[in-house]
Amino acid sequence: TMIVKVGTKSYTVGLSEKTQILNAKRQAIALPRFIAGDKVRIYGAIPEDNLFYINAELVRNLNL
């Protein structure tokens, strides 16, 4: 998992072995390349019973 802050709210992002981790050019990268302050896009589903959790299918780091 990873924690993402959007404004004043924090979201827990669930990652699985199927989650794609990409850079701005849509190339696969390693998750440890992310640092605090990076801009990211997260694509996935938010369960109805937990609005602060995201089941991520794709995470893109726009700073890389």
mmCIF file of the N, C-alpha and C atoms, coordinates in Angstrom:
data_MODEL
# 
_entry.id   MODEL 
# 
loop_
_atom_site.group_PDB 
_atom_site.id 
_atom_site.type_symbol 
_atom_site.label_atom_id 
_atom_site.label_alt_id 
_atom_site.label_comp_id 
_atom_site.label_asym_id 
_atom_site.label_entity_id 
_atom_site.label_seq_id 
_atom_site.pdbx_PDB_ins_code 
_atom_site.Cartn_x 
_atom_site.Cartn_y 
_atom_site.Cartn_z 
_atom_site.occupancy 
_atom_site.B_iso_or_equiv 
_atom_site.pdbx_formal_charge 
_atom_site.auth_seq_id 
_atom_site.auth_comp_id 
_atom_site.auth_asym_id 
_atom_site.auth_atom_id 
_atom_site.pdbx_PDB_model_num 
ATOM 1   N N  . THR A 1 1  ? 0.843   -1.191 0.000   1.00 0.00 ? 1  THR A N  1 
ATOM 2   C CA . THR A 1 1  ? 0.000   0.000  0.000   1.00 0.00 ? 1  THR A CA 1 
ATOM 3   C C  . THR A 1 1  ? 0.874   1.236  0.000   1.00 0.00 ? 1  THR A C  1 
ATOM 4   N N  . MET A 1 2  ? 0.284   2.339  -0.361  1.00 0.00 ? 2  MET A N  1 
ATOM 5   C CA . MET A 1 2  ? 0.930   3.638  -0.248  1.00 0.00 ? 2  MET A CA 1 
ATOM 6   C C  . MET A 1 2  ? -0.131  4.652  0.156   1.00 0.00 ? 2  MET A C  1 
ATOM 7   N N  . ILE A 1 3  ? 0.292   5.729  0.784   1.00 0.00 ? 3  ILE A N  1 
ATOM 8   C CA . ILE A 1 3  ? -0.600  6.796  1.222   1.00 0.00 ? 3  ILE A CA 1 
ATOM 9   C C  . ILE A 1 3  ? -0.407  7.988  0.287   1.00 0.00 ? 3  ILE A C  1 
ATOM 10  N N  . VAL A 1 4  ? -1.506  8.522  -0.220  1.00 0.00 ? 4  VAL A N  1 
ATOM 11  C CA . VAL A 1 4  ? -1.479  9.673  -1.122  1.00 0.00 ? 4  VAL A CA 1 
ATOM 12  C C  . VAL A 1 4  ? -2.311  10.781 -0.488  1.00 0.00 ? 4  VAL A C  1 
ATOM 13  N N  . LYS A 1 5  ? -1.743  11.960 -0.427  1.00 0.00 ? 5  LYS A N  1 
ATOM 14  C CA . LYS A 1 5  ? -2.456  13.099 0.138   1.00 0.00 ? 5  LYS A CA 1 
ATOM 15  C C  . LYS A 1 5  ? -2.948  13.992 -0.993  1.00 0.00 ? 5  LYS A C  1 
ATOM 16  N N  . VAL A 1 6  ? -4.241  14.296 -0.957  1.00 0.00 ? 6  VAL A N  1 
ATOM 17  C CA . VAL A 1 6  ? -4.875  15.180 -1.936  1.00 0.00 ? 6  VAL A CA 1 
ATOM 18  C C  . VAL A 1 6  ? -5.514  16.308 -1.145  1.00 0.00 ? 6  VAL A C  1 
ATOM 19  N N  . GLY A 1 7  ? -4.917  17.480 -1.206  1.00 0.00 ? 7  GLY A N  1 
ATOM 20  C CA . GLY A 1 7  ? -5.413  18.585 -0.390  1.00 0.00 ? 7  GLY A CA 1 
ATOM 21  C C  . GLY A 1 7  ? -5.215  18.256 1.071   1.00 0.00 ? 7  GLY A C  1 
ATOM 22  N N  . THR A 1 8  ? -6.303  18.226 1.824   1.00 0.00 ? 8  THR A N  1 
ATOM 23  C CA . THR A 1 8  ? -6.218  17.903 3.244   1.00 0.00 ? 8  THR A CA 1 
ATOM 24  C C  . THR A 1 8  ? -6.607  16.455 3.540   1.00 0.00 ? 8  THR A C  1 
ATOM 25  N N  . LYS A 1 9  ? -6.964  15.693 2.514   1.00 0.00 ? 9  LYS A N  1 
ATOM 26  C CA . LYS A 1 9  ? -7.401  14.308 2.698   1.00 0.00 ? 9  LYS A CA 1 
ATOM 27  C C  . LYS A 1 9  ? -6.291  13.335 2.307   1.00 0.00 ? 9  LYS A C  1 
ATOM 28  N N  . SER A 1 10 ? -6.200  12.242 3.045   1.00 0.00 ? 10 SER A N  1 
ATOM 29  C CA . SER A 1 10 ? -5.249  11.183 2.738   1.00 0.00 ? 10 SER A CA 1 
ATOM 30  C C  . SER A 1 10 ? -6.003  9.939  2.295   1.00 0.00 ? 10 SER A C  1 
ATOM 31  N N  . TYR A 1 11 ? -5.474  9.282  1.280   1.00 0.00 ? 11 TYR A N  1 
ATOM 32  C CA . TYR A 1 11 ? -6.075  8.067  0.742   1.00 0.00 ? 11 TYR A CA 1 
ATOM 33  C C  . TYR A 1 11 ? -5.059  6.937  0.825   1.00 0.00 ? 11 TYR A C  1 
ATOM 34  N N  . THR A 1 12 ? -5.527  5.756  1.175   1.00 0.00 ? 12 THR A N  1 
ATOM 35  C CA . THR A 1 12 ? -4.695  4.568  1.140   1.00 0.00 ? 12 THR A CA 1 
ATOM 36  C C  . THR A 1 12 ? -4.890  3.936  -0.226  1.00 0.00 ? 12 THR A C  1 
ATOM 37  N N  . VAL A 1 13 ? -3.781  3.683  -0.908  1.00 0.00 ? 13 VAL A N  1 
ATOM 38  C CA . VAL A 1 13 ? -3.830  3.098  -2.241  1.00 0.00 ? 13 VAL A CA 1 
ATOM 39  C C  . VAL A 1 13 ? -3.346  1.656  -2.134  1.00 0.00 ? 13 VAL A C  1 
ATOM 40  N N  . GLY A 1 14 ? -4.251  0.733  -2.445  1.00 0.00 ? 14 GLY A N  1 
ATOM 41  C CA . GLY A 1 14 ? -3.904  -0.683 -2.414  1.00 0.00 ? 14 GLY A CA 1 
ATOM 42  C C  . GLY A 1 14 ? -3.259  -1.102 -3.718  1.00 0.00 ? 14 GLY A C  1 
ATOM 43  N N  . LEU A 1 15 ? -2.090  -1.696 -3.614  1.00 0.00 ? 15 LEU A N  1 
ATOM 44  C CA . LEU A 1 15 ? -1.355  -2.162 -4.786  1.00 0.00 ? 15 LEU A CA 1 
ATOM 45  C C  . LEU A 1 15 ? -1.331  -3.683 -4.778  1.00 0.00 ? 15 LEU A C  1 
ATOM 46  N N  . SER A 1 16 ? -1.414  -4.280 -5.943  1.00 0.00 ? 16 SER A N  1 
ATOM 47  C CA . SER A 1 16 ? -1.314  -5.733 -6.059  1.00 0.00 ? 16 SER A CA 1 
ATOM 48  C C  . SER A 1 16 ? -0.245  -6.064 -7.090  1.00 0.00 ? 16 SER A C  1 
ATOM 49  N N  . GLU A 1 17 ? 0.006   -7.342 -7.283  1.00 0.00 ? 17 GLU A N  1 
ATOM 50  C CA . GLU A 1 17 ? 0.995   -7.749 -8.287  1.00 0.00 ? 17 GLU A CA 1 
ATOM 51  C C  . GLU A 1 17 ? 0.528   -7.398 -9.698  1.00 0.00 ? 17 GLU A C  1 
ATOM 52  N N  . LYS A 1 18 ? -0.760  -7.122 -9.868  1.00 0.00 ? 18 LYS A N  1 
ATOM 53  C CA . LYS A 1 18 ? -1.299  -6.747 -11.177 1.00 0.00 ? 18 LYS A CA 1 
ATOM 54  C C  . LYS A 1 18 ? -1.281  -5.243 -11.422 1.00 0.00 ? 18 LYS A C  1 
ATOM 55  N N  . THR A 1 19 ? -1.015  -4.440 -10.390 1.00 0.00 ? 19 THR A N  1 
ATOM 56  C CA . THR A 1 19 ? -0.998  -2.987 -10.532 1.00 0.00 ? 19 THR A CA 1 
ATOM 57  C C  . THR A 1 19 ? 0.183   -2.574 -11.398 1.00 0.00 ? 19 THR A C  1 
ATOM 58  N N  . GLN A 1 20 ? -0.084  -1.778 -12.413 1.00 0.00 ? 20 GLN A N  1 
ATOM 59  C CA . GLN A 1 20 ? 0.976   -1.262 -13.271 1.00 0.00 ? 20 GLN A CA 1 
ATOM 60  C C  . GLN A 1 20 ? 1.532   0.016  -12.656 1.00 0.00 ? 20 GLN A C  1 
ATOM 61  N N  . ILE A 1 21 ? 2.861   0.121  -12.562 1.00 0.00 ? 21 ILE A N  1 
ATOM 62  C CA . ILE A 1 21 ? 3.535   1.301  -12.040 1.00 0.00 ? 21 ILE A CA 1 
ATOM 63  C C  . ILE A 1 21 ? 4.309   1.904  -13.213 1.00 0.00 ? 21 ILE A C  1 
ATOM 64  N N  . LEU A 1 22 ? 3.904   3.105  -13.635 1.00 0.00 ? 22 LEU A N  1 
ATOM 65  C CA . LEU A 1 22 ? 4.458   3.709  -14.848 1.00 0.00 ? 22 LEU A CA 1 
ATOM 66  C C  . LEU A 1 22 ? 4.968   5.121  -14.600 1.00 0.00 ? 22 LEU A C  1 
ATOM 67  N N  . ASN A 1 23 ? 5.846   5.590  -15.511 1.00 0.00 ? 23 ASN A N  1 
ATOM 68  C CA . ASN A 1 23 ? 6.286   6.989  -15.473 1.00 0.00 ? 23 ASN A CA 1 
ATOM 69  C C  . ASN A 1 23 ? 5.417   7.815  -16.419 1.00 0.00 ? 23 ASN A C  1 
ATOM 70  N N  . ALA A 1 24 ? 5.772   9.064  -16.618 1.00 0.00 ? 24 ALA A N  1 
ATOM 71  C CA . ALA A 1 24 ? 4.973   9.963  -17.464 1.00 0.00 ? 24 ALA A CA 1 
ATOM 72  C C  . ALA A 1 24 ? 4.932   9.507  -18.922 1.00 0.00 ? 24 ALA A C  1 
ATOM 73  N N  . LYS A 1 25 ? 5.965   8.759  -19.347 1.00 0.00 ? 25 LYS A N  1 
ATOM 74  C CA . LYS A 1 25 ? 6.015   8.260  -20.723 1.00 0.00 ? 25 LYS A CA 1 
ATOM 75  C C  . LYS A 1 25 ? 5.409   6.872  -20.859 1.00 0.00 ? 25 LYS A C  1 
ATOM 76  N N  . ARG A 1 26 ? 4.709   6.435  -19.815 1.00 0.00 ? 26 ARG A N  1 
ATOM 77  C CA . ARG A 1 26 ? 4.026   5.139  -19.768 1.00 0.00 ? 26 ARG A CA 1 
ATOM 78  C C  . ARG A 1 26 ? 4.991   3.957  -19.866 1.00 0.00 ? 26 ARG A C  1 
ATOM 79  N N  . GLN A 1 27 ? 6.192   4.126  -19.293 1.00 0.00 ? 27 GLN A N  1 
ATOM 80  C CA . GLN A 1 27 ? 7.161   3.037  -19.210 1.00 0.00 ? 27 GLN A CA 1 
ATOM 81  C C  . GLN A 1 27 ? 7.153   2.501  -17.793 1.00 0.00 ? 27 GLN A C  1 
ATOM 82  N N  . ALA A 1 28 ? 7.318   1.196  -17.652 1.00 0.00 ? 28 ALA A N  1 
ATOM 83  C CA . ALA A 1 28 ? 7.316   0.572  -16.332 1.00 0.00 ? 28 ALA A CA 1 
ATOM 84  C C  . ALA A 1 28 ? 8.496   1.070  -15.493 1.00 0.00 ? 28 ALA A C  1 
ATOM 85  N N  . ILE A 1 29 ? 8.218   1.371  -14.228 1.00 0.00 ? 29 ILE A N  1 
ATOM 86  C CA . ILE A 1 29 ? 9.261   1.813  -13.300 1.00 0.00 ? 29 ILE A CA 1 
ATOM 87  C C  . ILE A 1 29 ? 9.059   1.089  -11.972 1.00 0.00 ? 29 ILE A C  1 
ATOM 88  N N  . ALA A 1 30 ? 10.062  1.207  -11.115 1.00 0.00 ? 30 ALA A N  1 
ATOM 89  C CA . ALA A 1 30 ? 9.985   0.603  -9.788  1.00 0.00 ? 30 ALA A CA 1 
ATOM 90  C C  . ALA A 1 30 ? 9.346   1.588  -8.814  1.00 0.00 ? 30 ALA A C  1 
ATOM 91  N N  . LEU A 1 31 ? 8.557   1.073  -7.915  1.00 0.00 ? 31 LEU A N  1 
ATOM 92  C CA . LEU A 1 31 ? 7.874   1.893  -6.921  1.00 0.00 ? 31 LEU A CA 1 
ATOM 93  C C  . LEU A 1 31 ? 8.836   2.696  -6.036  1.00 0.00 ? 31 LEU A C  1 
ATOM 94  N N  . PRO A 1 32 ? 10.018  2.177  -5.686  1.00 0.00 ? 32 PRO A N  1 
ATOM 95  C CA . PRO A 1 32 ? 10.944  2.970  -4.859  1.00 0.00 ? 32 PRO A CA 1 
ATOM 96  C C  . PRO A 1 32 ? 11.416  4.272  -5.505  1.00 0.00 ? 32 PRO A C  1 
ATOM 97  N N  . ARG A 1 33 ? 11.182  4.475  -6.785  1.00 0.00 ? 33 ARG A N  1 
ATOM 98  C CA . ARG A 1 33 ? 11.567  5.722  -7.445  1.00 0.00 ? 33 ARG A CA 1 
ATOM 99  C C  . ARG A 1 33 ? 10.661  6.883  -7.051  1.00 0.00 ? 33 ARG A C  1 
ATOM 100 N N  . PHE A 1 34 ? 9.502   6.594  -6.459  1.00 0.00 ? 34 PHE A N  1 
ATOM 101 C CA . PHE A 1 34 ? 8.573   7.627  -6.008  1.00 0.00 ? 34 PHE A CA 1 
ATOM 102 C C  . PHE A 1 34 ? 9.158   8.309  -4.776  1.00 0.00 ? 34 PHE A C  1 
ATOM 103 N N  . ILE A 1 35 ? 9.011   9.624  -4.704  1.00 0.00 ? 35 ILE A N  1 
ATOM 104 C CA . ILE A 1 35 ? 9.406   10.364 -3.505  1.00 0.00 ? 35 ILE A CA 1 
ATOM 105 C C  . ILE A 1 35 ? 8.270   11.302 -3.108  1.00 0.00 ? 35 ILE A C  1 
ATOM 106 N N  . ALA A 1 36 ? 8.280   11.735 -1.872  1.00 0.00 ? 36 ALA A N  1 
ATOM 107 C CA . ALA A 1 36 ? 7.243   12.656 -1.379  1.00 0.00 ? 36 ALA A CA 1 
ATOM 108 C C  . ALA A 1 36 ? 7.229   13.900 -2.242  1.00 0.00 ? 36 ALA A C  1 
ATOM 109 N N  . GLY A 1 37 ? 6.038   14.326 -2.635  1.00 0.00 ? 37 GLY A N  1 
ATOM 110 C CA . GLY A 1 37 ? 5.876   15.517 -3.452  1.00 0.00 ? 37 GLY A CA 1 
ATOM 111 C C  . GLY A 1 37 ? 5.695   15.236 -4.930  1.00 0.00 ? 37 GLY A C  1 
ATOM 112 N N  . ASP A 1 38 ? 5.932   13.993 -5.368  1.00 0.00 ? 38 ASP A N  1 
ATOM 113 C CA . ASP A 1 38 ? 5.713   13.647 -6.771  1.00 0.00 ? 38 ASP A CA 1 
ATOM 114 C C  . ASP A 1 38 ? 4.233   13.753 -7.116  1.00 0.00 ? 38 ASP A C  1 
ATOM 115 N N  . LYS A 1 39 ? 3.951   14.171 -8.337  1.00 0.00 ? 39 LYS A N  1 
ATOM 116 C CA . LYS A 1 39 ? 2.570   14.191 -8.818  1.00 0.00 ? 39 LYS A CA 1 
ATOM 117 C C  . LYS A 1 39 ? 2.269   12.826 -9.419  1.00 0.00 ? 39 LYS A C  1 
ATOM 118 N N  . VAL A 1 40 ? 1.143   12.255 -9.009  1.00 0.00 ? 40 VAL A N  1 
ATOM 119 C CA . VAL A 1 40 ? 0.771   10.928 -9.494  1.00 0.00 ? 40 VAL A CA 1 
ATOM 120 C C  . VAL A 1 40 ? -0.662  10.929 -9.994  1.00 0.00 ? 40 VAL A C  1 
ATOM 121 N N  . ARG A 1 41 ? -0.937  9.988  -10.870 1.00 0.00 ? 41 ARG A N  1 
ATOM 122 C CA . ARG A 1 41 ? -2.312  9.704  -11.301 1.00 0.00 ? 41 ARG A CA 1 
ATOM 123 C C  . ARG A 1 41 ? -2.589  8.268  -10.916 1.00 0.00 ? 41 ARG A C  1 
ATOM 124 N N  . ILE A 1 42 ? -3.739  8.061  -10.330 1.00 0.00 ? 42 ILE A N  1 
ATOM 125 C CA . ILE A 1 42 ? -4.118  6.734  -9.877  1.00 0.00 ? 42 ILE A CA 1 
ATOM 126 C C  . ILE A 1 42 ? -5.429  6.354  -10.541 1.00 0.00 ? 42 ILE A C  1 
ATOM 127 N N  . TYR A 1 43 ? -5.438  5.194  -11.158 1.00 0.00 ? 43 TYR A N  1 
ATOM 128 C CA . TYR A 1 43 ? -6.633  4.678  -11.798 1.00 0.00 ? 43 TYR A CA 1 
ATOM 129 C C  . TYR A 1 43 ? -7.044  3.421  -11.051 1.00 0.00 ? 43 TYR A C  1 
ATOM 130 N N  . GLY A 1 44 ? -8.297  3.360  -10.633 1.00 0.00 ? 44 GLY A N  1 
ATOM 131 C CA . GLY A 1 44 ? -8.782  2.196  -9.906  1.00 0.00 ? 44 GLY A CA 1 
ATOM 132 C C  . GLY A 1 44 ? -10.171 2.443  -9.361  1.00 0.00 ? 44 GLY A C  1 
ATOM 133 N N  . ALA A 1 45 ? -10.583 1.548  -8.488  1.00 0.00 ? 45 ALA A N  1 
ATOM 134 C CA . ALA A 1 45 ? -11.921 1.613  -7.921  1.00 0.00 ? 45 ALA A CA 1 
ATOM 135 C C  . ALA A 1 45 ? -11.875 1.995  -6.450  1.00 0.00 ? 45 ALA A C  1 
ATOM 136 N N  . ILE A 1 46 ? -12.882 2.773  -6.025  1.00 0.00 ? 46 ILE A N  1 
ATOM 137 C CA . ILE A 1 46 ? -13.060 3.132  -4.620  1.00 0.00 ? 46 ILE A CA 1 
ATOM 138 C C  . ILE A 1 46 ? -14.258 2.342  -4.105  1.00 0.00 ? 46 ILE A C  1 
ATOM 139 N N  . PRO A 1 47 ? -14.033 1.463  -3.114  1.00 0.00 ? 47 PRO A N  1 
ATOM 140 C CA . PRO A 1 47 ? -15.158 0.688  -2.586  1.00 0.00 ? 47 PRO A CA 1 
ATOM 141 C C  . PRO A 1 47 ? -16.191 1.588  -1.911  1.00 0.00 ? 47 PRO A C  1 
ATOM 142 N N  . GLU A 1 48 ? -17.446 1.221  -1.999  1.00 0.00 ? 48 GLU A N  1 
ATOM 143 C CA . GLU A 1 48 ? -18.521 2.026  -1.416  1.00 0.00 ? 48 GLU A CA 1 
ATOM 144 C C  . GLU A 1 48 ? -18.424 2.120  0.098   1.00 0.00 ? 48 GLU A C  1 
ATOM 145 N N  . ASP A 1 49 ? -17.845 1.112  0.747   1.00 0.00 ? 49 ASP A N  1 
ATOM 146 C CA . ASP A 1 49 ? -17.785 1.098  2.211   1.00 0.00 ? 49 ASP A CA 1 
ATOM 147 C C  . ASP A 1 49 ? -16.549 1.786  2.783   1.00 0.00 ? 49 ASP A C  1 
ATOM 148 N N  . ASN A 1 50 ? -15.611 2.240  1.923   1.00 0.00 ? 50 ASN A N  1 
ATOM 149 C CA . ASN A 1 50 ? -14.405 2.931  2.401   1.00 0.00 ? 50 ASN A CA 1 
ATOM 150 C C  . ASN A 1 50 ? -13.982 3.957  1.354   1.00 0.00 ? 50 ASN A C  1 
ATOM 151 N N  . LEU A 1 51 ? -14.447 5.171  1.491   1.00 0.00 ? 51 LEU A N  1 
ATOM 152 C CA . LEU A 1 51 ? -14.195 6.206  0.487   1.00 0.00 ? 51 LEU A CA 1 
ATOM 153 C C  . LEU A 1 51 ? -12.777 6.756  0.527   1.00 0.00 ? 51 LEU A C  1 
ATOM 154 N N  . PHE A 1 52 ? -11.947 6.281  1.453   1.00 0.00 ? 52 PHE A N  1 
ATOM 155 C CA . PHE A 1 52 ? -10.563 6.745  1.533   1.00 0.00 ? 52 PHE A CA 1 
ATOM 156 C C  . PHE A 1 52 ? -9.586  5.642  1.152   1.00 0.00 ? 52 PHE A C  1 
ATOM 157 N N  . TYR A 1 53 ? -10.056 4.646  0.407   1.00 0.00 ? 53 TYR A N  1 
ATOM 158 C CA . TYR A 1 53 ? -9.224  3.543  -0.067  1.00 0.00 ? 53 TYR A CA 1 
ATOM 159 C C  . TYR A 1 53 ? -9.409  3.411  -1.572  1.00 0.00 ? 53 TYR A C  1 
ATOM 160 N N  . ILE A 1 54 ? -8.323  3.190  -2.292  1.00 0.00 ? 54 ILE A N  1 
ATOM 161 C CA . ILE A 1 54 ? -8.390  3.026  -3.746  1.00 0.00 ? 54 ILE A CA 1 
ATOM 162 C C  . ILE A 1 54 ? -7.733  1.699  -4.110  1.00 0.00 ? 54 ILE A C  1 
ATOM 163 N N  . ASN A 1 55 ? -8.451  0.841  -4.801  1.00 0.00 ? 55 ASN A N  1 
ATOM 164 C CA . ASN A 1 55 ? -7.881  -0.398 -5.344  1.00 0.00 ? 55 ASN A CA 1 
ATOM 165 C C  . ASN A 1 55 ? -7.243  -0.040 -6.682  1.00 0.00 ? 55 ASN A C  1 
ATOM 166 N N  . ALA A 1 56 ? -5.946  0.203  -6.680  1.00 0.00 ? 56 ALA A N  1 
ATOM 167 C CA . ALA A 1 56 ? -5.266  0.722  -7.859  1.00 0.00 ? 56 ALA A CA 1 
ATOM 168 C C  . ALA A 1 56 ? -5.010  -0.343 -8.906  1.00 0.00 ? 56 ALA A C  1 
ATOM 169 N N  . GLU A 1 57 ? -5.334  -0.007 -10.140 1.00 0.00 ? 57 GLU A N  1 
ATOM 170 C CA . GLU A 1 57 ? -4.991  -0.839 -11.286 1.00 0.00 ? 57 GLU A CA 1 
ATOM 171 C C  . GLU A 1 57 ? -3.774  -0.268 -11.992 1.00 0.00 ? 57 GLU A C  1 
ATOM 172 N N  . LEU A 1 58 ? -3.619  1.055  -11.918 1.00 0.00 ? 58 LEU A N  1 
ATOM 173 C CA . LEU A 1 58 ? -2.513  1.727  -12.592 1.00 0.00 ? 58 LEU A CA 1 
ATOM 174 C C  . LEU A 1 58 ? -2.118  2.953  -11.776 1.00 0.00 ? 58 LEU A C  1 
ATOM 175 N N  . VAL A 1 59 ? -0.818  3.144  -11.589 1.00 0.00 ? 59 VAL A N  1 
ATOM 176 C CA . VAL A 1 59 ? -0.281  4.317  -10.906 1.00 0.00 ? 59 VAL A CA 1 
ATOM 177 C C  . VAL A 1 59 ? 0.780   4.921  -11.817 1.00 0.00 ? 59 VAL A C  1 
ATOM 178 N N  . ARG A 1 60 ? 0.624   6.202  -12.162 1.00 0.00 ? 60 ARG A N  1 
ATOM 179 C CA . ARG A 1 60 ? 1.602   6.890  -13.007 1.00 0.00 ? 60 ARG A CA 1 
ATOM 180 C C  . ARG A 1 60 ? 2.244   8.020  -12.219 1.00 0.00 ? 60 ARG A C  1 
ATOM 181 N N  . ASN A 1 61 ? 3.568   8.054  -12.242 1.00 0.00 ? 61 ASN A N  1 
ATOM 182 C CA . ASN A 1 61 ? 4.326   9.134  -11.626 1.00 0.00 ? 61 ASN A CA 1 
ATOM 183 C C  . ASN A 1 61 ? 4.625   10.143 -12.715 1.00 0.00 ? 61 ASN A C  1 
ATOM 184 N N  . LEU A 1 62 ? 4.011   11.309 -12.664 1.00 0.00 ? 62 LEU A N  1 
ATOM 185 C CA . LEU A 1 62 ? 4.159   12.302 -13.713 1.00 0.00 ? 62 LEU A CA 1 
ATOM 186 C C  . LEU A 1 62 ? 5.462   13.087 -13.602 1.00 0.00 ? 62 LEU A C  1 
ATOM 187 N N  . ASN A 1 63 ? 6.213   12.911 -12.505 1.00 0.00 ? 63 ASN A N  1 
ATOM 188 C CA . ASN A 1 63 ? 7.485   13.593 -12.331 1.00 0.00 ? 63 ASN A CA 1 
ATOM 189 C C  . ASN A 1 63 ? 8.649   12.806 -12.926 1.00 0.00 ? 63 ASN A C  1 
ATOM 190 N N  . LEU A 1 64 ? 8.423   11.584 -13.336 1.00 0.00 ? 64 LEU A N  1 
ATOM 191 C CA . LEU A 1 64 ? 9.521   10.759 -13.874 1.00 0.00 ? 64 LEU A CA 1 
ATOM 192 C C  . LEU A 1 64 ? 9.392   10.600 -15.367 1.00 0.00 ? 64 LEU A C  1 
# 
